[in-house]
Amino acid sequence: MDHALIIDRLSKQIREKRTSRGLTQADLADLAGLTRQKVIAVEKGTLSVSMIAYARVLGALDCEFSVIPARMPTLDELGDLF
């Protein structure tokens, strides 16, 4: 599976979790000890963002990584890659 698709899925899940909790990007940045710009980069799925930034954001959202078998990308996800 393409690494960009995995990061895209993770970033979308993070954004959905943040908004479902009623947090702004600035709120999440404060909780995670990051800048708002770094949270924006995480939510955009910027490939240069470090794993520690993802870990801090997930920790601030009371979430963690889970390794599961990959699933085939949807047509929408494939379209976003090109």
TACOR-V328129 format. One record per residue. N is the residue number from 1. RES is the residue in one small letter. PHI is phi as a letter, one per 20 degrees, with the letter a starting at -180 (none if undefined). NEAR is the number of other ideal C-beta (glycine too) atoms within 12 Angstrom. Layout:
N_RES_PHI_NEAR / N_RES_PHI_NEAR
//
This chain:
1_m_none_17 / 2_d_f_18 / 3_h_f_13 / 4_a_f_20 / 5_l_f_25 / 6_i_f_23 / 7_i_f_28 / 8_d_f_28 / 9_r_f_25 / 10_l_f_34 / 11_s_f_29 / 12_k_f_22 / 13_q_f_25 / 14_i_f_37 / 15_r_f_26 / 16_e_f_16 / 17_k_f_24 / 18_r_f_31 / 19_t_f_17 / 20_s_f_12 / 21_r_e_17 / 22_g_m_10 / 23_l_e_25 / 24_t_e_17 / 25_q_f_26 / 26_a_f_17 / 27_d_g_19 / 28_l_f_34 / 29_a_f_25 / 30_d_f_18 / 31_l_f_23 / 32_a_e_30 / 33_g_m_17 / 34_l_c_29 / 35_t_e_19 / 36_r_f_22 / 37_q_f_16 / 38_k_f_27 / 39_v_f_34 / 40_i_g_24 / 41_a_f_25 / 42_v_f_40 / 43_e_f_34 / 44_k_e_23 / 45_g_m_28 / 46_t_g_20 / 47_l_f_19 / 48_s_e_13 / 49_v_f_26 / 50_s_f_15 / 51_m_f_15 / 52_i_f_15 / 53_a_f_32 / 54_y_f_32 / 55_a_f_21 / 56_r_f_26 / 57_v_f_41 / 58_l_f_27 / 59_g_f_20 / 60_a_f_28 / 61_l_e_30 / 62_d_l_14 / 63_c_c_23 / 64_e_b_16 / 65_f_f_16 / 66_s_b_9 / 67_v_e_8 / 68_i_c_10 / 69_p_f_7 / 70_a_f_13 / 71_r_d_11 / 72_m_f_11 / 73_p_f_19 / 74_t_f_14 / 75_l_f_10 / 76_d_f_13 / 77_e_f_22 / 78_l_f_15 / 79_g_f_11 / 80_d_f_19 / 81_l_f_19 / 82_f_d_11
//
